[in-house]
């Protein structure tokens, strides 16, 4: 392992274009074994392209890939795996139909060029890998049947398994809570000690500063800054990434005092997930809701929207109790919900941006005879693209062609279009870069000023402090504490959480 | 595996269906429960099973192949024509079988090129090649019925492993093919469960992108799959010719329905990723039972086709319902975990 520690991995002068567009123009970076390196950059800065080049998905137009003492002008995915390059993608890249054990063991078999596999060896490989990161998961369960948090751990176990020399983690913390992130960082420290060169791709500056030794900041396909992490300041990183001066000051609009309630939740209970949860939201109020993964926060949000079964309790909208356990009743009452996993739940990825934008309020665009008024559709689409600053050349392109931040804006627009009284946003800026995040928060602020109420579910504490009037903390399915506007403070909130 | 899980398995449901259907048919007609009839069901299942094993592999990989009957009859018929033309008439079966497997594999390779190299959707690609293969055969190889097939093939039709004469009733003959077919079935099962190729097939059906990222070559895996299916279809084709004791280029048309129905009823997911050899064996037996014995219940031949079609639709519907149920359970169990 000693030799690994001195080995260097990285790229030199990589150039890559797609069609006419330059994705990377002469990018170099180098990571030593046993080092945690951060690649920071906005969406579209070239981070993903760089990962794809190093993992053999794309071939660069020119430049070199260096892995220890070997150089390559391009890699095939198989070579990349064999040379010890592993990537944990945001979607984990697991196979739902295979067992946990097989998902972990298959890459090892491929690496060794095995033609045959035995159940015993598969289980052994999986058990070892999970032990290595100190995780206990039923290895015989199909991956389709396990929770998202476990999937993440499996993806890590798989990548850290045998032979990995350079490990990319693409936004590894998006689906994790504070507690799990801590756990992940412990695991990262372990593989670091084993001489693995780890590359962290993340938007979350707190986390980057906590875990990384060195950093490369990309903007528009070029390295704008790099060096030791300790030489960088928080503001400096976001400024380098965006090229803008982005502050994180509070932007929540002033709330008019009123006794009106847009929504009242009374004693909502579904055992054992949550019990006796009561709160209300005033017009124009932005209520934050946070809690660890497993605290019941997501289930609560889904329950209010009628997507999660409710045993007892009431949800009162504009003075009238609504029918629970029905999302169409919630929709009718004026509740909108943007799920955390926008990729699978919130969007029709292969459909056009326009179709996605108008999907929710589709009834509004009917002309006589039930046909859709195409011109009105296009008009509404253009308006939303402009209002929410969605970056696209053509609204007829599929949503999948957009970057994460822009996709999230499409989801938002889709729901804002129906003008709900209460908008529930679950993880509104998950996987979104700093610039887009700011814009999304501004959209929320502007709408709240117009009187729309929000319930923002998030574990991004700085974000909640920036935008919310009040924050409730959920613990074990109950409200453990409520923080008023004056009480909002990062340290206090983190303390209440853990 | 606990008892409840065992009950929920597709294979269990199939066994129950087969038992019930047998009891119903047996109650109506006593000749059903005879050794002779059982061996007949086996005999009519051999070729079907070979085709079905190929189709199973394709379906697990997330694709579909509708060209296998065309490949089978092309390979079988062409082998016979070639042997007649060159006046090869050996005593043993090796030549015609090898010939037919090679031809089948070549046709499979054509499917591979269309699918792996040109990326044509599998249904369309194989629908197209199916037409091409049949057309080429009828145009260039022959369109006439051949009844004097090579002696080895003809003899093999009556090669029995066992002959049992009950005290009354018909002679029960168990064809020797039961042994090679059993071996091939076990081999395919091992191929799917114990080899990297087999697991790649499942992986492909589980997700193309995730499979690619594992470092598995999608194109190479697909190419192997369709060539393997071609080879299996070639073998099935020549055995079909042998058992029928004639080579009719118009045969096997429309058998896609029976085979695909058998595989889907056997639990293979039409969306890919799931399926077992055992399930497919049961599916083939069930379809053979329906095709061969529903007539004993007074169901006419034309209705049998409708019955098989209905079973295919039912099979896929059950899959869809199970899938949505599972998804629901998953949500609940995820939140259970969360609550802990």
Interface residues (C-beta under 8 A of the other chain):
Chain A: X55 X57 X77 X78 X80 X81 X82 X87 X89 X93 X94 X95 X96 X97 X98 X102 X106 X107 X109 X110 X111 X114 X115 X116 X117 X118 X144 X145 X147 X148 X272 X273 X293 X294 X295 X296 X299 X308 X477
Chain B: X194 X195 X196 X197 X199 X202 X203 X205 X206 X207 X209 X210 X211 X212 X213 X214 X215 X216 X217 X273 X274 X326 X330 X331 X333 X334 X335 X336 X337 X338 X339 X340
